[in-house]
Amino acid sequence: MKLYDCAPAPSPRRVRMFLAEKGLTIPIVQVDLRGGEHLRPEFLKLNPWGTVPVIELDDGTTISEASACCRYIEEIHPQPPLLGRDPKEKALIAMWDHHCEIDGFLAGAEALRNEAKGMAGRALPGPVGYEQIPGLAERGRARIQHFIAGLNERLGESPFVAGQAFSVADITAFISVEFASWIKINPPEDAAALRRWLEGMRARPSSKA
Amino acid sequence: MKLYDCAPAPSPRRVRMFLAEKGLTIPIVQVDLRGGEHLRPEFLKLNPWGTVPVIELDDGTTISEASACCRYIEEIHPQPPLLGRDPKEKALIAMWDHHCEIDGFLAGAEALRNEAKGMAGRALPGPVGYEQIPGLAERGRARIQHFIAGLNERLGESPFVAGQAFSVADITAFISVEFASWIKINPPEDAAALRRWLEGMRARPSSKA
C-alpha cells in the first residue's frame, strides 16, 4: 500500500495524520500539484477526479477521497479506533466528520480557490477548469467563520469534536482550522475552548505528519 | 428510533431508501421545511444545523447528516450490507458515495438553491441566510452535467456505481440524478448505460420509499 500525497496540501494531510495516529508508516509518492502532475494522463489513470490523496493497494486498486482512504486504513488497522467503537459512537463521529468536512474544510477551499490569483480557472479541484466566482470567495469566508464559532461552542461542552474520545472528526476539524489560516482567518482571541483544543492538537506528534 | 423527514426533499429520501433496502420501517415525523419548521428552536435542539434527515434514538441521541444516519442503520442492521463487506469494498463504496454526494447531490443543490425564486436568502441549508449567487447556479448546472456524463461512463463498465454489488453509492447517485431533473437536467438520450441502470433503480421498491 502506498499514498499519493502533496506535502503542502490540506486534503492528503488528513490521511497522513490518520496514519500517524494509527502508528503506521507507508511509502509516500509526492504529486506536484503546482506543476499540474495530478491532471496528467498517468495520474488520471489512478484517480480520474485528479485529486490527492490516493491510496494504491498492492493489487493495484486505487482509493481516492480522504474519508474513503481513512475508512480503508481503519478497517485494516482497527487500533486505536478513530471511526468509533459502537453504532452510536460511529454515527456521531460520521456526523461530526461530515459537518467539519462540508462546513469547515470545503468552506475554506471555497474561499481560497475563488480568491487566490494562482487558482484562476481552477476554482474546484479536478480536471474541469471552473472559473473563480468572487461572491463565492466572500461566502466561503463567512462560512468558515461560522464554522469556527460553532466549533468553539462545541468544544466548550465536549473535550473532543465528536465526544469523549479523539476521532477522525478532530483531524478534519483541526486541518480545516489550520487551512483557514492560509486566508488569514484565525480563531478569535476569546475562543477559549477552541484555542485549548488547538493546543492539544498541535501537541500530538501526528500534527507534524 | 424515529426519523425526522420531509417527504419531498431529496436528502432525507437517501435515508428512507436505505431503510427500505434493509426492510426496516420506523416511525417518521414530517418536518415542514417550506413553513420553516426546521429553523424553529424546538427543531434546532434536535439538530443545530437545521437540516433533515435526523434520526432520534430511544435514549434521545440525535444523528443528522444522511451519511451518518445510514452508518447508524448499517451498524445496527448489517444485512443486507450496503456499506461493503470487506475493507477494500467498504473503501470503494465510501469513495463512490462521497463522489456522488459532493459532485452530484451538492452540485444539484448548488444549482437549484442559487436560482429558484423560493430559495432567495436560503442558498445553503441551515440557520444562516446566505444570498443566492447567480454564477454559482450556472456552475452547479455545469457540474451536474459532468457528473451525469461520468456516471454513464462508470455504469458502462460496472453494473452498480461502486462495483458488482448494489450499495449506498447507488442510492446517492440515483437520488442525485432524480434531483437534477427538478432543474430540468436529464440524462442525455444516448446515455445508454445510465438509462439502463436508472430503469433498474426505479424498479426497486425502495425507490418509492
Chai-1 contact restraints between the chains, C-beta under 6 A:
chainA,res_idxA,chainB,res_idxB,connection_type,confidence,min_distance_angstrom,max_distance_angstrom,comment,restraint_id
A,I63,B,A91,contact,1.0,0.0,6.0,A-B,restraint_1
A,I63,B,M95,contact,1.0,0.0,6.0,A-B,restraint_2
A,S64,B,M95,contact,1.0,0.0,6.0,A-B,restraint_3
A,E65,B,M95,contact,1.0,0.0,6.0,A-B,restraint_4
A,E65,B,H98,contact,1.0,0.0,6.0,A-B,restraint_5
A,S67,B,H98,contact,1.0,0.0,6.0,A-B,restraint_6
A,A68,B,A91,contact,1.0,0.0,6.0,A-B,restraint_7
A,A68,B,A94,contact,1.0,0.0,6.0,A-B,restraint_8
A,A68,B,M95,contact,1.0,0.0,6.0,A-B,restraint_9
A,A68,B,H98,contact,1.0,0.0,6.0,A-B,restraint_10
A,R71,B,K90,contact,1.0,0.0,6.0,A-B,restraint_11
A,R71,B,A91,contact,1.0,0.0,6.0,A-B,restraint_12
A,R71,B,A94,contact,1.0,0.0,6.0,A-B,restraint_13
A,Y72,B,P87,contact,1.0,0.0,6.0,A-B,restraint_14
A,Y72,B,A91,contact,1.0,0.0,6.0,A-B,restraint_15
A,E75,B,P87,contact,1.0,0.0,6.0,A-B,restraint_16
A,E75,B,K90,contact,1.0,0.0,6.0,A-B,restraint_17
A,I76,B,P87,contact,1.0,0.0,6.0,A-B,restraint_18
A,P87,B,Y72,contact,1.0,0.0,6.0,A-B,restraint_19
A,P87,B,E75,contact,1.0,0.0,6.0,A-B,restraint_20
A,P87,B,I76,contact,1.0,0.0,6.0,A-B,restraint_21
A,K90,B,R71,contact,1.0,0.0,6.0,A-B,restraint_22
A,K90,B,E75,contact,1.0,0.0,6.0,A-B,restraint_23
A,A91,B,I63,contact,1.0,0.0,6.0,A-B,restraint_24
A,A91,B,A68,contact,1.0,0.0,6.0,A-B,restraint_25
A,A91,B,R71,contact,1.0,0.0,6.0,A-B,restraint_26
A,A91,B,Y72,contact,1.0,0.0,6.0,A-B,restraint_27
A,A94,B,A68,contact,1.0,0.0,6.0,A-B,restraint_28
A,A94,B,R71,contact,1.0,0.0,6.0,A-B,restraint_29
A,M95,B,I63,contact,1.0,0.0,6.0,A-B,restraint_30
A,M95,B,S64,contact,1.0,0.0,6.0,A-B,restraint_31
A,M95,B,E65,contact,1.0,0.0,6.0,A-B,restraint_32
A,M95,B,A68,contact,1.0,0.0,6.0,A-B,restraint_33
A,H98,B,E65,contact,1.0,0.0,6.0,A-B,restraint_34
A,H98,B,S67,contact,1.0,0.0,6.0,A-B,restraint_35
A,H98,B,A68,contact,1.0,0.0,6.0,A-B,restraint_36
A,V128,B,H146,contact,1.0,0.0,6.0,A-B,restraint_37
A,I133,B,G135,contact,1.0,0.0,6.0,A-B,restraint_38
A,I133,B,L136,contact,1.0,0.0,6.0,A-B,restraint_39
A,G135,B,I133,contact,1.0,0.0,6.0,A-B,restraint_40
A,L136,B,L136,contact,1.0,0.0,6.0,A-B,restraint_41
A,R139,B,Y130,contact,1.0,0.0,6.0,A-B,restraint_42
A,H146,B,V128,contact,1.0,0.0,6.0,A-B,restraint_43
